[in-house]
Every structure is written in C-alpha cells, then in structure tokens.
C-alpha cells in the first residue's frame, strides 16, 4: 500500500514552504474538525484536555505536525510512518516538550503491520486520523480495511485529502508544483486522487458509515485554510465504524438499516 519512494516524506522536511502549508492544513483540521467531531462522538471531557481518555492513531504522521496538537488536547496518540527518518525527527521534537512525553508515542510501522490480527493495534483505537495521506496510496481498499481493523466499534475515521477534479489538478499539481513551487514536483499523482463520492462508497462497503464531508480551501496569499461549501479541491471526511451485531440477539439490526439511518443524518457543507 505504501510507496516509500513517493510517500509522505515528500511533505515533511522539504523546506519552509512545505512545512507552512502542511501546518496550516493541520491547524484547521485538528483544531476544528477532528476535535469537534470527536467530542460529539465520545462526549465531554475534562476542561483544557477535551480529548483526554481517547486513543488516537495518526497514520502517516511524518514529523508529528498533527500528532503533537492532538496530544496537547489530552489524547493518547500513536503516530506511525513507514519512513524511519521521519519518526526519528518526530521523537526528538516531542522529547523537548514534557507535556507530550506521557501521551505521544511514535513507531516506524505501516498501517498493515499494526492492523494484523492478534497484533497490538487491532481494535485498540477510538479514532484514526489520516491527514493528506490517501492521495499518496497505491491501494485504498487495503487502507480502508486496515483502518477498520484497528478501530474499536463506533470509532471515528478522519481523512483530509484532495478531490479528483480538473480544478484540483490545476491547483494541486500545475499551480502548487510547477508554477508556485509550494511543494516539490512529483509530490502528487492525479491518478491517486479520490472523489468524496468514491471514498464514501469505498468506506461504506467496508464497515463504515460517513457522518460528514466538508470542503477546505487554501489561500496562497495569506497562507491560511478555511472551510468552504465546495469540495472540488480539498475536503475533510468523518466516518464511523459500524457496531458489530450481537450474535446472541434473536433479531440483530440489519447493517443496511444502520447505513440508511446514517445517510439520513449526514450533512454536507
């Protein structure tokens, strides 16, 4: 699934411009989308540490740009990345912050390795975060299945990624890579971009229901990200792992009914 030669390491340590863009993505998503949806799904937590008591897996964590903010919100966070150098950088950075030493950990692992049956990651996490990850993957279905494997029933999956449209090609590849050179040439492969409709279909075919999808927009002049009604370029998605039916019940609820109910509740911005 992971392609190390063109993987997430291209997004980290590639210069101040790349760091600034990725940090902005993480700011808008971690401070708003991830936090608020986790609180809605799992109830209130202690003041100042709203994610305390939650176990979160940050997939493709790179240098820990999202792992650390989640840890500061009180979550017990494990960041994984197949690139050992990125994990080393993340560990060194976290070590200098005493507030993170007890609840932020890193491992040079792939998601497949962590999700293997009988492994330490199976069914262990309240939430999985994959920010700017899926557009770099060779096998989205395996990724989806592995996310399902590591989540507890009712756990949340958060994804931020790039839509597969002509506009996203023009902005994310032509403008960002070739004209403005915000990211190195070759960082993105348009064939791996995925639309919200396709990603939703894939998730709901593999044990999830999609709660919400929101558009995101980057302003290269201000360097800021904001929410938008359009998902034509970037978007964030929140899905929840379906509860497994109790085999001891005489008439367990049909999962298709659960999905239908979830779709009725879902909203798009």
PyMOL commands that set and color helices and strands:
alter all, ss='L'
color gray80, all
select helices_A, chain A and resi 4-6+8-11+16-42+67-72+84-95+111-115+134-136+140-150+166-179+190-192+196-204+255-265
alter helices_A, ss='H'
color red, helices_A
select strands_A, chain A and resi 55-59+76-80+104-107+125-131+151-162+208-219+224-228+234-241+267-268
alter strands_A, ss='S'
color yellow, strands_A
deselect
rebuild
show_as cartoon
